[in-house]
Amino acid sequence: MKKIGVIVGISFLAGALFFALTFGYLQKSESNNPVLSPSVARAETIKIDGLNFAPLVKRVRPAVVKVISESIVERGGSVFGDDFFDRFFSIPKRREKVSGVGSGFFISSDGYILTNYHVVKNALKISIFDIDGKEYKAKKIGVDPRTDLALLKIKAKNLPFIDLGDSNEVEVGDWVLAIGNPFYQDLSVTAGIISAKGRQLGAADIEDFLQTDAAINRGNSGGPLVNMEGLVIGINSAIIAPSGGNVGIGFAIPSNLAKKVVIDLKTKGRVVRGFLGVNIWTISEGDAKELDLKTGGVLIVKVEENSPAEKAGLKKHDVVVEVNGNKVKTAQELKVKIANLSPGDTVQLTIYRETKKKQINIKVGEAPDTVRFRSRKDERSMDLGMVLVKNTPSLARQYGLKTSKGLLVENVKRGGVSDENRIKEGDVILAVNRREVESVEAFRKIIAQKEPGSFIFFYINRFGDEFFIKFRLPG
């Protein structure tokens, strides 16, 4: 019996020694795992020792900046704060200068900065402060309210920058770092994990948020969410904060969604998106049974006339289950995938029509946001110098509007026709010559009937005030 006990004891000690040696080797192997550098040269590597993020932070933090924007807002002229009282007595509104702070980061060595649109919305002046406190004046290259992103540029060279990684590779549970300027606390770093993917909040028109428990607060907006390879996999954008501060539920725009926005804003000054021309709805498996459909997925509720979808043969009540061989379960997923395509691309949709599975190839069109058209009178191209999009409840919340009707002016070209006619970003066009407009196409049709150089009346909602603007079309 003693002999057996000795043998068991020796076996136990041998096993423990083997485990200790093996575990020690694995730890050593993991600690020597190279991590890609976010520097311009990308030549060096970073070593992560356990949960010591310091080497990674030293490399990526210099690429993060503080963004301070200055804008002018109009306040009610009356001390009573009564809009009706102000209008009745024609009391002029007070114009006040306000400033806001946010975050951003360099995405190239020549001074391009990515941040949130809401950080620089309506900004007349944008100041950038780097890690050393040096101030730069930034130029707004372009904005995209539909994703809440903006691209800025400063005049500088050889700047530290961070590359945009592949957000599709992110897994729930992955470690991430959030860097920014919360509550004016410059370049703060917090750590956490990816809590969920594919979140929709109604905060932006096109959204596919990553959720994280890394602490994000006011001022973090526009800052990077970085993975353990030193790559940006998200742009911090929103929080759920019942108490006004961080409660461990923050959201970031996926880097893959931002890549197309950056390219388009750099090359075109605006974002050009794919368009099918369908109204869609998410259908669960349970709802599919109730509706006597073969499967859940994305239900086609309406196919617009003369749209790419109609021309390709897509029909009402078709259920989309795949895009280019990749499964889609929600309307938002399909919307994001199509928006990321370029006009002229061909996309393959796998659908169920009744009980039959089919594949339909569709040549993607251009989303009708930009008001650029040909007049039927003389076939000359007329550019109104503004971007319009159908207003929605989510856009109304984003812009702080009191109406979700009409067409929202997302962007106004400086020095363009709309700018000269006193149209401003954030205006809502409710009617044209007393005819209500609920789609960009309806707007186009009305305008196209008019002679170049003629006048037209827009009925505008601006921050709750409604009035007419006499608009002169380009001649």
Summary of the structure (lengths in Angstrom):
residues: 475
radius of gyration: 26.8
end to end distance: 107.2
largest distance: 108.8
contacts: 1545
relative contact order: 0.08
helix: 23%
strand: 38%
